């Protein structure tokens, strides 16, 4: 079973942003979500590096300020909730009239456009995911995710780029038979960045990160997924130039999830997941 898109891990524009975000969004909040709205966008290269329109999937998760009690009690839509049909139509309209400039910088313009289109007085937090399923030769795709608090333009937010379900083969395992042949490893990796100010040249850096991850896994020979996960994280930090991209600043943190599909006969896969703060 394919992994779900990774959640944003940290809120990075202030030192105490994570605590602020948790204070603003209690765990018992109600949510409205619309997943995988289809669009065609020209703001990230495809798997072969070509800058051309390609499929994009847009997902949103809206955290409400209060429970939608009145909508539930009356069994009809009212101001306590959000009409997910309206949300979907608004996003489709934005993507259809948006003329991308064929560059990664267009992603900067994406967040406020979507935010304005789906703005609603009952929403406390917005989580928006932009995923390109044709951007990877080794995995399910490359995506971007931003979260922010309603009405706090300069307040807490998170911004992440992630690489979903990359597939590689590695000599991995503690059993004797696992030392005789490479087996599949599925990796999902996300990097938290201090802001969304990506530059055009960062596209090549992102593609290089994917290559580094796959090359690292395929050249490794660890006994445990735990050791491999930490090694992959260190290789990303040591090898990629994304940490020094203009405007973007250093990577805040890196998360790595590794799955080993053949390890347990009657389960999809065991996995390990780590997160390391970088700065």
C-alpha positions as CSV (number, residue, x, y, z in Angstrom):
1,X,0.0,0.0,0.0
2,X,1.4,3.4,-1.0
3,X,2.2,5.8,1.8
4,X,0.1,8.9,2.3
5,X,1.5,12.3,1.7
6,X,3.7,13.3,4.7
7,X,2.3,16.0,7.0
8,X,4.1,19.2,7.6
9,X,6.5,18.7,10.5
10,X,7.5,22.0,11.9
11,X,6.3,25.6,11.7
12,X,9.4,27.5,10.9
13,X,9.1,31.3,10.6
14,X,9.5,31.9,14.3
15,X,11.4,30.1,17.0
16,X,8.2,29.2,18.9
17,X,5.9,28.9,15.9
18,X,5.2,25.2,16.5
19,X,3.9,25.9,20.1
20,X,1.9,28.9,18.7
21,X,0.3,26.7,16.0
22,X,-0.7,24.0,18.5
23,X,-2.2,26.6,20.8
24,X,-4.3,28.0,17.9
25,X,-5.4,24.6,16.6
26,X,-6.7,22.3,19.3
27,X,-6.6,18.6,18.7
28,X,-10.4,18.3,18.9
29,X,-11.1,20.7,16.0
30,X,-13.4,19.8,13.1
31,X,-11.9,19.6,9.6
32,X,-13.1,19.9,6.0
33,X,-10.9,18.3,3.3
34,X,-10.9,18.0,-0.5
35,X,-8.2,15.7,-1.9
36,X,-6.5,15.5,-5.3
37,X,-8.2,18.2,-7.3
38,X,-6.9,17.8,-10.8
39,X,-5.2,20.7,-12.6
40,X,-2.6,21.4,-15.3
41,X,0.3,23.6,-14.2
42,X,3.5,24.8,-15.7
43,X,5.6,25.6,-12.7
44,X,7.8,22.5,-12.1
45,X,9.7,20.4,-14.6
46,X,8.6,16.9,-15.5
47,X,10.6,13.8,-14.8
48,X,12.8,14.5,-17.8
49,X,13.5,18.1,-16.9
50,X,11.2,19.6,-19.4
51,X,9.4,22.8,-18.4
52,X,5.9,22.2,-19.8
53,X,2.3,21.8,-18.5
54,X,1.9,18.7,-16.5
55,X,-0.7,17.2,-14.2
56,X,-0.9,18.6,-10.7
57,X,-3.0,17.4,-7.7
58,X,-4.2,20.0,-5.2
59,X,-5.4,19.0,-1.8
60,X,-6.7,21.2,1.0
61,X,-7.5,20.6,4.7
62,X,-9.4,23.4,6.5
63,X,-9.4,23.4,10.3
64,X,-12.5,25.1,11.6
65,X,-12.5,27.7,14.4
66,X,-15.5,26.0,16.1
67,X,-17.4,22.7,15.8
68,X,-20.0,22.6,13.0
69,X,-22.7,22.0,15.5
70,X,-25.5,24.0,13.9
71,X,-24.9,22.4,10.5
72,X,-25.0,19.0,12.1
73,X,-28.1,19.8,14.2
74,X,-30.1,21.2,11.3
75,X,-28.6,18.8,8.7
76,X,-27.9,21.6,6.3
77,X,-25.0,23.8,5.3
78,X,-24.6,27.1,7.2
79,X,-21.9,29.4,8.4
80,X,-20.5,26.9,10.9
81,X,-19.0,24.8,8.1
82,X,-17.5,25.1,4.6
83,X,-19.1,23.8,1.4
84,X,-16.4,21.5,0.0
85,X,-18.1,21.7,-3.5
86,X,-17.5,25.5,-3.4
87,X,-13.9,25.0,-2.3
88,X,-13.2,22.6,-5.2
89,X,-14.8,24.9,-7.8
90,X,-12.8,27.9,-6.5
91,X,-9.5,26.0,-6.8
92,X,-10.4,24.8,-10.3
93,X,-11.2,28.4,-11.4
94,X,-7.9,29.7,-10.0
95,X,-5.8,27.1,-11.8
96,X,-7.7,27.4,-15.0
97,X,-7.3,31.2,-15.2
98,X,-3.8,31.2,-13.8
99,X,-1.1,31.6,-16.5
100,X,2.1,30.3,-15.1
101,X,5.3,31.8,-16.1
102,X,6.9,28.4,-16.7
103,X,9.2,28.7,-13.6
104,X,9.4,27.5,-10.1
105,X,8.8,31.0,-8.9
106,X,5.2,30.5,-10.0
107,X,4.7,28.3,-6.9
108,X,5.1,31.5,-4.8
109,X,2.1,33.0,-6.4
110,X,0.1,29.8,-5.9
111,X,-0.4,30.0,-2.1
112,X,-2.0,33.4,-1.9
113,X,-4.2,32.8,-4.9
114,X,-5.6,29.6,-3.4
115,X,-5.8,31.2,0.0
116,X,-7.9,34.1,-1.3
117,X,-10.1,31.7,-3.3
118,X,-11.0,29.5,-0.3
119,X,-10.9,32.1,2.4
120,X,-13.8,31.6,4.9
121,X,-14.6,33.2,8.2
122,X,-15.1,29.9,9.9
123,X,-11.6,28.6,9.0
124,X,-8.8,28.8,11.6
125,X,-6.0,27.0,9.7
126,X,-5.3,26.2,6.0
127,X,-3.2,23.3,4.9
128,X,-2.6,23.2,1.1
129,X,-0.7,20.5,-0.8
130,X,0.5,20.8,-4.4
131,X,1.7,17.5,-5.9
132,X,3.2,16.7,-9.3
133,X,2.8,13.0,-10.0
134,X,4.8,13.1,-13.3
135,X,7.8,14.8,-11.8
136,X,9.7,11.7,-10.7
137,X,11.3,8.8,-12.5
138,X,11.7,6.7,-9.3
139,X,8.7,7.5,-7.2
140,X,5.1,8.7,-7.1
141,X,6.0,12.3,-7.5
142,X,7.3,15.5,-5.9
143,X,5.1,17.9,-3.9
144,X,5.0,21.1,-1.9
145,X,2.9,21.8,1.2
146,X,2.2,25.0,3.1
147,X,0.1,25.6,6.2
148,X,-0.8,28.9,7.8
149,X,-3.2,30.4,10.4
150,X,-6.1,32.5,9.1
151,X,-5.7,36.2,9.6
152,X,-2.0,36.0,10.6
153,X,-0.2,37.0,7.5
154,X,3.1,37.2,9.3
155,X,2.3,34.6,11.9
156,X,3.2,30.9,12.1
157,X,3.4,28.8,9.0
158,X,5.2,25.8,7.6
159,X,6.5,25.1,4.1
160,X,7.8,21.7,3.0
161,X,8.9,19.9,-0.2
162,X,8.5,16.2,-0.3
163,X,9.5,13.2,-2.5
164,X,6.9,10.4,-2.3
165,X,7.5,6.7,-2.4
166,X,10.8,6.6,-4.2
167,X,11.7,3.0,-5.0
168,X,15.3,1.6,-4.8
169,X,17.0,-1.7,-4.2
170,X,19.4,-2.3,-1.3
171,X,21.3,-4.9,0.6
172,X,19.4,-4.5,3.8
173,X,18.4,-6.9,6.7
174,X,19.7,-8.8,9.7
175,X,18.8,-12.3,8.3
176,X,21.3,-14.4,6.4
177,X,19.1,-14.7,3.3
178,X,18.8,-10.9,3.2
179,X,22.6,-10.6,2.8
180,X,22.5,-12.6,-0.5
181,X,20.3,-10.3,-2.6
182,X,19.2,-6.8,-2.8
183,X,15.5,-6.1,-2.0
184,X,13.1,-3.2,-2.5
185,X,13.1,-0.2,-0.2
186,X,10.5,2.5,-0.5
187,X,11.5,6.0,0.7
188,X,9.5,9.1,1.4
189,X,11.5,12.2,2.3
190,X,10.4,15.7,3.1
191,X,12.4,18.9,3.9
192,X,11.1,21.8,5.9
193,X,12.2,25.2,4.5
194,X,12.1,28.6,6.2
195,X,10.0,30.1,3.5
196,X,8.5,29.5,0.1
197,X,10.8,31.8,-1.8
198,X,12.1,29.1,-4.2
199,X,14.2,30.3,-7.2
200,X,14.2,28.7,-10.6
201,X,17.5,27.0,-10.1
202,X,16.1,25.2,-7.0
203,X,14.2,22.9,-9.4
204,X,17.5,21.2,-10.4
205,X,18.5,21.1,-6.8
206,X,15.3,19.3,-5.8
207,X,15.7,16.8,-8.7
208,X,19.2,16.2,-7.5
209,X,18.0,15.4,-3.9
210,X,15.8,12.7,-5.4
211,X,18.9,11.3,-7.2
212,X,21.0,11.4,-4.1
213,X,18.4,9.5,-2.1
214,X,18.1,6.7,-4.6
215,X,21.8,6.5,-5.2
216,X,22.5,6.4,-1.4
217,X,20.0,3.6,-0.8
218,X,21.2,1.5,-3.7
219,X,24.9,1.8,-2.8
220,X,24.2,0.9,0.9
221,X,24.5,-2.4,2.8
222,X,23.1,-1.8,6.3
223,X,21.5,-4.4,8.5
224,X,18.8,-2.1,9.8
225,X,16.4,0.4,8.4
226,X,17.2,2.6,11.4
227,X,20.9,3.0,10.3
228,X,19.9,3.5,6.7
229,X,17.4,6.2,7.5
230,X,20.0,8.3,9.5
231,X,22.6,7.7,6.7
232,X,20.2,8.9,4.0
233,X,19.4,12.0,6.1
234,X,23.1,12.8,6.5
235,X,23.8,12.3,2.8
236,X,21.1,14.8,1.8
237,X,22.5,17.4,4.2
238,X,26.1,16.9,3.0
239,X,25.5,16.6,-0.7
240,X,22.7,18.9,-1.7
241,X,23.0,22.6,-2.6
242,X,19.4,23.4,-1.7
243,X,20.6,24.4,1.7
244,X,22.4,27.3,0.1
245,X,19.9,28.4,-2.5
246,X,19.4,32.1,-2.9
247,X,16.3,33.3,-1.1
248,X,15.4,29.9,0.4
249,X,18.0,29.8,3.1
250,X,19.0,26.7,4.9
251,X,16.9,23.6,5.3
252,X,15.2,23.6,8.7
253,X,14.7,19.9,9.0
254,X,14.6,16.6,7.1
255,X,12.2,13.7,7.6
256,X,12.8,10.2,6.2
257,X,10.4,7.3,6.1
258,X,11.7,3.9,4.8
259,X,9.6,0.8,4.1
260,X,10.8,-2.7,3.3
261,X,7.9,-4.4,1.5
262,X,9.3,-8.0,1.3
263,X,10.4,-8.2,4.9
264,X,7.2,-9.5,6.5
265,X,5.2,-12.1,4.5
266,X,1.7,-11.2,5.8
267,X,2.0,-7.4,6.0
268,X,2.4,-4.6,3.5
269,X,5.7,-3.5,5.0
270,X,7.5,-2.6,8.2
271,X,8.8,1.0,8.3
272,X,10.9,3.4,10.3
273,X,10.4,7.1,10.3
274,X,12.8,9.8,11.6
275,X,13.0,13.6,11.7
276,X,16.1,15.6,12.3
277,X,16.3,19.3,12.8
278,X,19.2,20.8,10.7
279,X,19.4,24.4,12.0
